[in-house]
Amino acid sequence: MERLPAATPGAATLVGSAVIVCLLVVNAKGLPFVHSIRLLPSLYRLLRPRLFSSRKGVPERASAASTPAATAEAPLAARPGLFQHHITRSRAVLSDLDVNIHKSNSTFFADADINRAELLTRRLIGGLVGAVPLLAAVQCTFKREIGPFQAYDLSSRVLCWDEKSLFIVTYFLKPRTALPPDVELAGGPAAALQDASLRRTIYAVMVTRYVCKSKGRKTVAPASVLKHAGLLVKAVGTPGVDKADPLDAQLLAPSAVETAVKAGMEYVRDCMV
């Protein structure tokens, strides 16, 4: 019987190298410094206006007498982008897994860093020329486990704000899950978690509190940041509003903004004590 030739050392090395490369590619987001590298585009977007812009406008500072945007004297409408979700796709890699062979709870926070940074520096950058958002608190509610190499979406949006704090909600969802505004925006995360069709698609809900600081370390009112970003505007019919503006038809009415902020604050009060 003729014997098959043994594998050469060169072939074994090639196979071993291919396996290592595959493991590195699959586990790329868990490699050293990758997390920091993924944050660089957001850092650039945050610094660019300070380095190259001639804008001198600085958002107003918060004060004890200031009021939330939802209850401000002049009714404020919202541009469509204010509550719009920023979505990124991720996957549970080997370095994410814990002893139970599912995504470790601690890794949810690292994933959310990237998604939230993109949201803030893409949507709010116009209001962050004179202020820097500083993370003050994070709370996460875990609903379902995520298995090895399982894909999931991160979906973040502005949840609400008060006199001094801006709150961002981040959902960990089954891929391609859509959160209907009439449920999630009007009722906040609580409504999404109670909805029979949505709650099966939610792995976790995270709420992050930011405080915006000026160069002098003074707290800047979140509503002022949102105004400078062009996301909060005077409602149609108030002095100074151009009724011919084609964006008027897309504005979220002041009553809808108030409802969304109220629902968000109720969730914040329930989960952040």
C-alpha positions, 0 to 999 in steps of 0.5 A: 500500500502506497503511503501518502507523503507527510505534510512539509514543515512549510505547509504546517507553518502556512496553515498555522499562520492562516489560523492565527490571522483568521482569529485576529481578524474575527477578534479584531475589535478586542485587540490592544489599542483598537478601541482607542483607534476607533475613537479617533474619528470622533475625537477629530470631529470634536477638535476640528471646530476648535482648531479650524473654525472662526466661530465665536459663539459659545452656548449659554451657561447653566444656572439655578434659575434656568429651565429645561427646554421642554418648559422654556418660556418660548415653545421650542420645536425640534429638527428631525435629527434631534431624536434620530437614532445613530446605529452601528453594528457589532458582534460578540467576539472571543474577548467579549465572552465571560465564563458563561460563554456569552457577552460579558456585561462589562463589554457593553460599556466599551461598545457604547463608547464608540456609538455615543461618541459618533452620535455626539460628534455628528449630531451635536457638533455645532453646539460643542464648539464652546463646550465639551461633553463629560461623562458623569454617570452610566446605568445599564439594564440587561435583558437578554444574553448575547451569544458567541459571534452573535451580531447586534445593533447599537442604537443611540439617541438623545433621550432628554435633558434638564438644567445641567445634564444631557441624557443619551439612551443606547439600545442593544438590539437584534440586527435591523430592529426598528424602534417606532417613534410612536412607541419609543419616542413618545413613551421612552425606553419604558414603553419599548421594554413593555411593548410585546413585539419590541422587548424580545429584540432588546438585549440591554438598555443603557442610559448615559448622563453627560455634563457639558463644560466650557473652557472655564469649567462652567456647566453649559445648559444642554438646551443651549448646546442643542440650540447652537447645534440647530436641533432646537428651534423656535416653533412656527408662528413665533417671532423671527421664524421664516414660515417659508423655511422648507424644514418647517413641515418636518419640525417636531412640534413643541408638544411632541418635544415636551412629551418625549423629554418628559417620558425620558426623564421619567425613565431616568428617575426610575433607573438612575437613583 
